[in-house]
Amino acid sequence: MSFASLGLSESILKALSEKGYQQPTPVQQKAIPAILAGRDVMAAAQTGTGKTAGFTLPILENLSKGNRAGSNQARALVLTPTRELAAQVAESVQAYGKFLPLSSTVVFGGVKINPQMMRLRRGADILIATPGRLWDLYQQNAVKFKHLEILVLDEADRMLDMGFIHDIRKIISVLPKARQNLLFSATFSDDIRKLAKTIIHNPVEFSVTPRNATAKSVTQWLCPVDKKRKPALLSHLIKTENWQQVLVFSRTKFGANRLAAFLEKAGISSAPIHGNKSQNARIKALADFKAGKIRALVATDIAARGLDIDQLPQVVNVDLPNVPEDYVHRIGRTGRAGASGQAISLVSADEIKQLCDIEILTQKTIERRYVDGFEPVHELPESSRNSAPKSPKKVKKTKPSKRSGNTSEKQLSKGKTPKSHTSRTSTPKSNASKTNAPQNKAPTQRRSRSSQKSTRRPQQGQP
């Protein structure tokens, strides 16, 4: 199937040809004809499936046949959860509509509002916006929706997660009732369906990629490591594996700042990107990362939404996400369009629940690789995607004092092993293991779990 067979005009086909696009993706094959026909659409599609082109191409096609937008008016409105995603959609609209007489503009928070108000005076055939800033502009009469024809909710699940539901409802309440509605979401949760019932009418509904799908071209593996040694292990891997471009995920903004600073001190150019950073700082960090000026971009999940980086070779999870679907979103940044990629997770013992949830969701047991010099003191328990994680057996204590007994119980309840019962630190590796080890091994030597255990626990009678 070609783009021409979908009913797109020569102007759009020319723009696609310049971008090097030859065949539509599955989401584009289903979305474009439905949108061109004026149908409402409700699509489950993850990042990297081509969903942005799936709605921008037919919107451009339909709008090109009508009148231009008047002053302060918008004909199509695209709502996105983050500034980065809004900017990315705006870039796509400009690229695909290069040869069309249509106007577009993007508005979001974190920057001065006056320049955005000035741009809106000229009107916009396509307006891309984050909910909060759009509502501010509407309240100041900077934008009007009298002639709005199309509403798009992009990554609706993330907008709900970020608490934009109230802003979305207020915006929808001031839009014309007669309009085309397009909803794109990674998953169809109950909250999404509840929202859809209020805006979608007789939609074309489809799911292109299952929510638990991970690209086959992405090699996934994890390194068991103690939490406090994660930054050092990340630095070690970047240097010894000679990674030149790696996207690193941190669970918190503070953690992203601290990790980026650690890498900088280790001689690895890096920058954090998260919601507390100014828009200019985020744009510069992303531009430097794409240009190869920095090797590591440390991001939170929300800030990474909408990041579009071609041929990203490595993604590293320094912290596992609390929501297993976010793991799929994270590693979906690499291995795009059939290219190979690596997704590496640094996992500590207290993250066993998150690991099990991820393996159950993806129906895949992630390979474990140990790195010499970073073997964990607190071992990562075994996990199975078919069963819940097993709790470590409590060590039998011999008449502990009341105080020490309470401390041990607290440590065990948190998944920690009391120092007095840590056999691994008190049992040195055998001499035989050292004798048989290769003399000139590489700086980073990964071993399978079975060899790890045999090295650490020599049988009785072994020298």
C-alpha positions, 0 to 999 in steps of 0.5 A: 500500500502506498500513500497515494492509494490513501487519497492524499494530494500531490502536495502532501505526497511531495512533502512525504517524498522529501522526508523519505517516507514510502509506505504508510505504517499500520496506524496510518493505513487505518487512521488516514482513510477514516479521518479523510471520510470525516469519521471520529477516530479512537485509536490505541497507538504507542510512540513510534507507530507513526500516529502523528502522521496518522492524524496530521496528514488527513487533517492537512488534506481536509483543511486545504479544501476549505477557507483559511482561519480568521484572526484569533481563530483555529480550525483544528486543535491538537491537545498534547500533554507536554511541551516537547510533544507539542513542539514535535507535532508542530514540526510534523505539521510544518514538514508535511504541509510544506507545499500547502497554503495553511498556517499553524502555530504551537502554544505551551507553558514555561515561556512568555505568553505575549508572543503567543498572543501576537501569533494567534492574532493572525489565526491558525489553521492548525493550533497545537497546544498544551491544555493549561496554556490554551485555557489561559489564552482563551480566558484572555480572548487570544483564541476563539473556537467559533470555526473549529472543525477538528479536535485531536487529543494526542496521548490522552492517557498521559494527559489524564495521568498528569491531571489535565482532565479538568482543563480538557473538560473546560476546553471541550465545553467551549468548542462547537458541538459539530466537529470531528473528534480524534483520540489517540492513546497508548491504552484504552483504560476505563478513564479514557473510555469514560472521557471518550463517551463525552466527546466521541460519536460513532467512532472508528476504533482500532488498536494497532499495537498491543499495550504490552508489545515491545519491538523485536529489534530491541535487545533487553537485559538487566544488571542486578546492582545495589541501589547506591552503585547504580550511578557508578555502574552507568558511568562504567557501562558508558565508558567501557561499551563506548556508548556515544548516545544514551537516553537515561530514565530516572524516576524523579526530577531530583534523581535526574539532576543528581545523576547528570551531575555525577556523569559530568564529574565522571567525564561524560557530557550529560544534561537532565531534562524534566518539568522543572527545567525552563523551556529554553534549557530543555530545547538546548539539551535535546538539540545538543543530544541530537547533535552529539554534543552530549552523550547522556540525556537524563530524563523523567517519563513525562519530559521524555514524552514526545522526544523523537530521536532517530536511530537512538542506540541505547536506552537505560533505566536507572530506576524501573518505572512504577507503572509497567506500561511506562517501561514499554514507552521508555524502550520504545525510544530505541529500535524504531523502524526496524533498527536495532537497539538496546534497552538496559535496566539497572535493577536493585533488590527493592525493585523486584515488584516492578520487575515482575510487573514488567515481565508479566505485562510484556510476557518476557523474562528479561535476561540478567547479566552481571558486571564484574566489580558491581555484583550486588550485596543484596541479591535481586530475587528470582522473578517469574512472569507467571507468578508473584515474586517470592519473598526472601526467607527470613534468617533464623535468629538466635535469641536476639535482643529486643532492639536488634530483633526489631531492627532486623524485622524492619529491614526484612519487611523493607526487602533488606538483609540485616548486616549481621545475616549477610553471608555474601560479604563475609564469604570471600571468593575461592582461590580456585576461582581466582586461579582459573580466571583469565589473566587479561579479561576485558574491563566489563565481563558479563556472566550468566547467573549460573556461572555467578553462583558457581563462582561465589559458592564453591562446593565443600572441599574445594580449595 
